[in-house]
Amino acid sequence: MTDLHDGLPPLNPTSPPPPRLPRGFVFGAATSAYQIEGGANADGKSDSIWDVFCRLPGAVAGGDSGEVACDHYHRLDDDLATMSALGLDAYRFSIAWPRVMPDGRTLNPNGLDFYERLVDGLLEREIDPWPTLYHWDLPQTLQDEGGWADRGIVERFSDYAAAVDDRLGDRIHRYTTFNEPWVAAFLGHAAGVHAPGHQNPSEAIAAGHHMLLAHGTAVARLRARATAPELGITLNLSVIDPLTPVDEPAARLIDGQMNRFFLDPLFNGAYPEDVREALSPWWPDGLVRAGDLDLISARLDFFGANYYRGEVVSFTPPDADDTIRPATDRPPATPYPASRGIHFHTVLPERTALGWVVQPEGLERLLRRLSDDYTARRGTPIYVTENGAAYHDGVVAGRVHDAARVRFIDAHLRAVAAAVDGGVDVRGYFYWSLLDNFEWDWGYGQRFGIVHVDYETQKRTIKDSGLHYARVIAEHRAT
């Protein structure tokens, strides 16, 4: 069970009061299925691409996998109690496609039973369920047919989304279709450091487009239903700054491949011309067909922004006979196909255990940019659907003193409040992650949670950051 000690302590009296956010602002926490559930073969679940990827020698630090993870599949009631103790308004989780449809096509009722228990348990505790339909764990059977690089997967995803809504639609008010398609497409198919571990830029571009198209197709299908849920998508986004003014082309190039590749089709109905040009050596012929962008750019009921850190880049000009684009025989190790001569810099002193800079002002800038360039003109509210930091923390005498994470949460909530004060329609914040968990290619060596997990005993201990977050939520409600 959870450990809240003697209840919620007051916020640090030496700290300023928590930021003021609007009435109805949603405070939540986020997880994903493969990272916490375990139950790898329970009740008919099949392998996902991550199950297979983790078996590749050297693919994941320590040879770790999500086979057991936090054993959330078998410890659901305890984790629901933890969420209730924290006072969460909402819980953002993902549904495992290979648990619901082991072959990618055929419904497994036992798999949906688990999510029904989860949703019902949340509603009983007055916690709003925020399911994500795809958080990177594609059924391996569909990968064997071509995966996201094959256009046929679009209809498979639409069928899966409809099957989930058939069971849960009377209790689910909103769905996020995809979480961070950039990661799944470009880290998985260009850099090869995520499942399925490919290093083919053309596949990455195709996968990115097909995820956007699958999003649009599912939105059209679900929106036509009597349940009419709210529908949105979540992107991982960053502020990309030039090291010097002459490096602005480098910053725009990376911004295009990471941010605008997805934002512009969703909100403008077109891929940016400079991005198409930069990626032209790898852009598949006939990838974008008539009607695709109309589906992709359909109205969103909400938009999710995941933010962890900013990037600073510089560009070393190519030789006179070279181009800004890399040669096709470049060593494949980057998620940015068009990145020859571009360097990434760490210029801020405060960093997380992963070496990521702590840059809360970047979140405010990102939210303002999203509003100015994309969401405000379409009346789309923004939610910060992931924001978090990894630190090396452990249990000492029954407590986890993670002061750096407390500061991180406080600073980023203040950035959100500043954006709201500036007129940006931000309606919620979800900390990543509720639990320490399997962190993809880093395995179990990085802890993002506000709840510590002892992976040997599966004991949960709410960290000081979790206690702090609970108090912020309580005081927001009180005021």
N, C-alpha and C positions, 0 to 999 in steps of 0.2 A: 504493500500500500504506500501511499504518499506520506511525506513527513513535512508538516508545516510547523513543527516545533511548538511554540506557545502562541501560535496565531501570527498575524501579519504585523511585523514591527513597523513603526513609523518611518517615513522617509528620513534619510540622513539629515539631521537638523542643520548641518553646515551647508547643505546643498540648497540651491534656489528651488522654489516651488515648481511642481511639474508644469509643463506647458499647457496652456488653455486651448482645448480643441472643441469644435462645435458640438452642440447637443446631438445625440444620435451617432456620433463618431464610433466606428466599430474597432474594437481592440481584439485581436485574435493571435493565433499561432498557427504555424504551418508544418506539415510533414509530407512525405510521399510514400506510396505503398512499398516499393522495393526497399526503401531505406529503413523501414521500421517493422514491417509486418512479419517477416519470417514465414513459417508455414509454407516452405518452398514447394512441397508436393501435397499439401493438405487438401482434402475434399475435391480432388480432381484438377487442381491447378497444374498447368503445364509450364515448361521452361519459357522464360522471356529471353530476349537477346542479352540481358544483363546476367542471367544465370549462366549462359553459355560464355559470355565474354570473361566472366570472373574465373573460368576454368583455364583460360589461356595463360601459360607461364609468363609471369612478369607484367600482366595487364593491370593488376591491382596491388597496391602496396601491401606487403605482408601476406600475399596470397589470400586476402580476405574475400568474403562474399556476403550477400544478403540472405543466405540460406536460413539463418536464425535471426540475425539483426537484433531488434529489441523484443522479439517474440510478441509483438503487439497483437498478432492474430489470436494468441491464446491468453493474452492479458488485457483484453479490451476493457473489462469492467474497472480494473485498477487505473488504467490510463484515462478513462472517462472521469473517474473520481479526481484524478490530478487536475484535469481541465476545469472541473467544477470548483475545486479548491482555489485555483488561480483566478477564478471569476471571469473567464474568457467570454466575450460576446459571441465569438464565432470560431470555428475550427476548420481550417483549410487542409484537406486531405486529398489523396488521389485514389482512383479506382484502378486495380490491376486488370488490364485487358485479358491476360492469360488465366486469371482466376475466374473471370466471368465467361470468357469464350476460349477454352484451352486451345482450340485449333484456329482461333481467329474468326470463326464463323458460327459455331454451334453453341447455343446457350447452355451454360452449366448453372442450374438453379442453386446448387450448393454454394457456389462462389458468390452469387448475389445475396444469399442468406446473411453472409458476414456483414456486407455493407448495409443491409436492412437493419441488423442489430446495432450497427454503429450509428446510423442515422436516427433510429428510434431512441437510442441511449442519449444522444446529444439533445434531441428535442425534449426528452424528459427532464433534462438538466437546464433547459432554456438556453442552450448553446446552438447557434445557427450553423447548420452544416453547409460547407462550401466545397463541393466536390470538384476535382479536376479529372477530366476524362482521360488525358494522356500525359503522363510524367515519365516518358522514356522507356517504359518496359513493354515493348512490342512483343507479341507472341512469336517465338522463334519459327513456328510454322509459316507465318507470313513473311518473315525475313527470308526464309528459304525460297519464297516465290518472288523475291526481289525487294521486299521491304518498302521503305519510303521512297526509294529511287524509282519504283514502278507505279505508274498512274492508277493501276487497278486497286491499290490500297485505299483510295479515297472512298469508294463505295463500302469497303469493308469497315472503315471507321464510322461511316454514317449508320450502318446497320448496328454496330456495337453501341453507339450513342443512343439509338432508338431503343435497344434492348434494355439499357440501364434505365432510361426514362419510363419504360413500360412498368418496371417494378417500383421505382422510387419517385416517379414524377408527382405523385400526390403529396409528397412530403418535402421535395426539393424545390426551392424557389429560384435557384440560379445554378448554372454550370459554367465552369471554365473549361473551354475545349482543350487547349494545349498549354502546357507550361514550358516556357523557354525553348521554342522550336529552334532558335539559333544554336543552342548547345547540342540538341539531338542531331541537327543537320550537319553542323560544321565541326564540332568536336568529335562527333561520331563517324563522319564520312570523309572529312578532309584531313583533320589532325590525327585521327585514329586513336585518340586517348579515351574515348567513350565507346560504348557499344554502338554499332557492331564492330568497331575497330578498323574501319576502312580508311584508305588514304587516297581518295579519288575526288578532286574538286568538282568534277561534273556531277558525280553522284550527290555531293553535298548540296549543290544548287538545285538539283532536281528534288531532293528530299525536302529542302526548305519550301519550294513552291508547292509540292504536294501536301505538306502539312498545312500551309495556308489554304489550299483548295479544300482539303478535308475539313478544316475549320468552317469555311464558308458553306460547304455542302451540309454539314451537320447543323449549322445555325438555321439554314433554310428549312431543313426537315423538322427540327424541334420547334421552331417558331410557328410552324403551321399546325401544331398540335393544340388540343384543347387546354392542356396544362400551361402552355405558353410561358415557360420559365424565362428568367433573365439570362442572357447569354453574353459571355465575354471571353477574352483571351489574355494570357499573361506573357509578357516578354521580359527577358533580362536585358537591361539597358545600362548604359554608362555615359558619363561625361568624358569626352575625348579631347584633351587639351594639347596644343602644340608646345614643344619645349621652348621654342623661340618663334617670333612672328614668321620667319621663313619656313617654319615647319607646318604652317597651316594646311598646305596640300596633303601632307601625311595624315594630319588629324582628320581631314575630311574623308580621305580614302578609307581609314579604319572605321570612322563613324558610318560611312555608307555601307560597309560590309557587315557591321554588327547591328546598328540601329535602324538605318533607313531602309535596308533590304526588306525588313518586315513592316516597319511603320508606314511607309509610303503606299504599298499595296492595300493595307488595311484601311487607311484613312483617305488616300488620294486616288485609289484605283489604278495605280501604275507603279512600275518599278522605276527608281530614279535613273535618269539617262546616264549620269556619270558612273553609277554602279554597274549598269549593263555594259558600258564601255570597258570599265576596269576588269570585269569578269568575262569579257567576250571570248577569250581563248578557251574557256571551259563551259560556256553557256550551251546547254544541249539544244540542238535544232528542234523546233516544233514544240518546245516545252510549254509555252503559254498559248492556250487555244482560245478561240472566241468564247466569250462568256465567263472565262475563268475569273477575271478581275472584277466583274460585276458581283460574282458570288463572294469573293474575298473581301470586298469593300462594303458588304452589307452593314447596316447600322449595328453598333454594339450597344448593349445596355450598360456595360461597365468595361473599364480597361484596367488590367493589372500590370503594375510596374515592379519588377524585382531589381533592387539596387544593393550592391555590396561595396563598390569602390569606383574611383575614377581611374583613367589612364592618361599618361603623358607620353607623347610620341615625338620622335624626330625622324627626319628623312635625310639620308645621305644621297645626294644626287647621283644618278647613274652615269656611266661613261657615255661619251657622245654617241656611241653606236648602240646604246642600250635603250630600254624603255622602262617606264615605271612598273610595268607588269613583269612578273617573273617568267623565266623560261619554263617550258613545260617539263623539263627534266630536273627542276629544283628538288632538293631533298624534302620529302613531304613530312612536315612536322608542325605545321601551323594551321589554325582554323581560318586564316585569312589568305585565300589563294593569291590575291594581288597585294603583296606586301614586301616585295624585294626592296632592300635598302631601308626599311622602316625599323626603328628601334624603340623599345618600350623602356621607360625610365621610372624609377621610384624616387620621388623628390620630397615626399613628406616624411617626417620623422616617426610618427606613430604608426605602428603596424600590428596586424594580428599574427597569430601563430603561423598562418600561411604566408606571411610576408605581404599581405594585402594592406595597402595604405588605409588609414581611417580618415575618411573625407566626408563628413556630414554635410558640409556646405554644397558638395556635389549633388546630394539628393535634392536640396532646395532648387538648385539650378536645373536639374533634370525635370522636376515637376513643373517648373515655370515654362521650360521649353516645350514639354508635352502639351501643356495647356495652350500656349501661344501658337504652336505650329500644327497641332493635330486635334486635340480633344474638345477645346472650347467651342469651336465653330460648329461642331456636331452635337454639342450638349452631352458629351460622354463623361460621366464621373470617373475619377481615378481612385484606385485603391493601391497602396503599397503592399503588395502581396508577399514579398519576401524582403527581409533586411536582417542581417545578422553577422556575427563574428565568431571565429574559432579561436579559442585560447586553451592553453594547457592547464586544466584545473582538475582537482580531485577532492575526494571527501576527506576531511580532517575533523576528527571528533564529532562526526555526524553532520558537519556543515560543509558547504562549498562556497568559499569566499572568492567570488569572481568580480572584483571591483572594476576591472577593465571593461567587462561586459555591461555592468551597470552604467558606466559612463557612456559606452557606445549607444545603448538604448536611449538614454536621456538625450544625448546630443542629436540623434537622428529624429527623435520625436520633436525636438525643438525645430529641426529643419523642416519637418512636415508642417508644424504650426506656423512657421514663417511663410511658407508657401501659401497656406490657407489665408493667412492675414493679407497676403498679396493678391488674393482673389482667385487662387487656384482651387478648383472643386475636388478636393481630396476628402474621401469619406471613410477611410479606414486604414489600419496598419496591422500587418501580420508579422510577428517576429519569426525568423527562421533560426532555430527550429524548436518545437516543443521539447523534443527529446534529443540527447546525444544519439547519433545513429550512424549507419553505414554511409560514408561520404564518398561514394562512387570510386574513382581511381585512387583516392587517398585512403580507402579502407576505413578502419576504426581509429586511425591516429589523430583525427581532427574532431574536436568537440564544439559544436555550435549551440547545443541545447541550453534552455533555461532550467531543464531538469536533467540531472546527472543520471546516467545508466551505468551500473556495474555489469559489464557484459558477461561475467562469469556467473553471477547470482541473479541478474536481471532486477536487482533492487533499484528503485527510483528514489532520488533525493532532490527535492526542489532546491536549486541554487539561490544564492543571494540575489542574483539577477531576476530569478523567477519571483521571489518575494517582493522585490522592488517593483516589478511589472504588475504584480497583483495589487500592490498599494496604489500605483498610478491609476489602474482601472477603477479601484474602489473610490478614490478621491474624485476622479472624473465623474462618476455616477453621483456622488454626493453633492457636487457643485453644479 
